[in-house]
Amino acid sequence: MDFPQLPKSSSVNPLKWATIIMVAGAALVLLNPFKQIASGYCGIRLNFGSVQPVALTPGLHFALPVYQRIEDVSTQPQTTASNEWAATHDLQDVHTTVSVTFHINPVDAPSFYRDFRTLETLEKRIIGPTVSNDVKAITAKYNAEELITKRDVVDSQIKELIIASLVPYHLSIEAVNTANFTFSPAYSQAIEAKQVAQQQALQAQYTLQQVQISAQQQVVQAKAQADAAIATAQGQAQALLVTSQAEAKANAAIAQSLTPALLQQKALDRWSGTLPTYLSAGAPLPFIANTPLLGK
């Protein structure tokens, strides 16, 4: 049996190989099996859509075309803010803004991608409702006035509760910031009026205290003046008494020393020797009839 003869092999056609290389290069470009992960991100490898448990580090990675795909997940800090309305313990409406800053750890990135895919979905489904519920839970424990006077305590409790609520979702919370609490216009006006009344009361109390202090000072001054007057009067009376007693003693001493003969002698010392021109009948001569010395 005769078999057909095969043609002898010819030399390789360079154009053919060039075409094969170009087709392969085009296919490689179209399929794009390489994935570059930038710093601040990690990669999630998907095998026919199934999330693989180990995240890929930043750098260049290969994915089998059609079978595998690599998605980026940011590990950088993210901040989400939400406006919250709640009610206080005394049923006053209060508004505040709460900002949560967080990031996703690379080890938790596969779970995050499997459950949420995007940060927007995480914020909408988990962070927003959690923050809203926790703010309502904390503000309901305090009266409206206490939210202002105990601001630091309320902020700390809100932060602790939000962090504890987000723990199951493998988020690293970096900060929770609560803006100022604002109330309805009517309640704000009531608070302002109360503060004004308190200031006026304090001013009135201060004025009363000043009046009382001034009155007490006047009483003290008056008492001091009265005490000084009494002391002066007592001193003058004491001095007068001492003077009177001294004069009385002197007069008594003089009285005891004045004998009739001494008195007559003093009178004679002062007499000029002139007798009265006229004497009534039977009248004694001065210093003669009654003078014992003359009879001697």
Secondary structure, DSSP 8 states (H G I E B T S, - for coil): -------------HHHHHHHHHHHHHHHHHH--EEEE-TTEEEEEEETTEE-SS-B-SEEEE--TTTEEEEEEE-S-EEEEEEEEEE-TT--EEEEEEEEEEEE-GGGHHHHHHHTSSHHHHIIIIIHHHHHHHHHHHHTTS-HHHHHHTHHHHHHHHHHHHHHHHGGGTEEEEEEEE---EE-HHHHHHHHHHHHHHHHHHHHHHHHHHHHHHHHHHHHHHHHHHHHHHHHHHHHHHHHHHHHHHHHHHHHHHHHH--HHHHHHHHHHH--S---S---TT---TTTTT-TTTT-
